[in-house]
């Protein structure tokens, strides 16, 4: 396959904007698309204005503009149905030689590829959060992913100065197959009253040398994302040990999804400063 010169990223959240930034930093012409103008504006501001190869687009109705992209990465909500609909549209629009990659952290690449006419050119390219900083990329081949697609994806990750690990296409892949059950167990530990959230996180940070505790990390990832992945693991692997903790479910139902909304396991909202009263004479 010819050298990849242009990259399109669909989804401008933490992951999508970070991937777009990586592409621009490494000399690719980049498009970033999102249906949410606020999210797109926030992402555009976060990416240095000096990266002149970066182009943001506001509506997914402008997908047609991606016909020239060599490589397209989907980084939208962790929902199989939503991703399938997007891949169906991308397949119709992208040029025949384009590779369609998903940044999914748990969903079957084989099933996503099945919605397209080019399953040999569909692959998983799972970046860690935040993409410009974290060194790892997890590459996942679907049942029909070609060697050419794999090698092109690997070359792109190496161009981004990433370390690559390869996973078979099973629920959760490598990182989240191990990480998410640990986070889920931390929620069970809190749910059953074994310890406070602070002691759970401190125990794992100082006892196992983790840079963040599991509950703090869950807030950083997003509790909604954690719950989605646990549901994928539970359904895909069929083992009750992957059943989401009721407390995790409750927090997501309440809209407490972590740092991105200001409250999750921890409260990140700034409390109003007390009014300083002038001393009375």
Secondary structure, 3 states (H helix, E strand, C coil): CCCCCEEEEECCCHHHHHHHHHHHHCCCEEEEECCCHHHHHHHHHHCCCCCCCEEEECCHHHHHHHHHCCEEEECCCCCHHHHHHHHHHHHHHCCCCCEEEECCCCCCHHHHHCCCCCHHHEEEEEECCCCCCCCEEEEEECCCCCHHHHHHHHHHHHHCCCEEEEECCCCCCCHHHHHHHHHHHHHHHHHCCCCCHHHHHHHHHHHHCCCCCHHHHHHHHCHHHHHHHHHHHHHHHCCHHHCCCHHHHHHHHCCCCEHHHCECCCECCCCCCCCCCCCCC
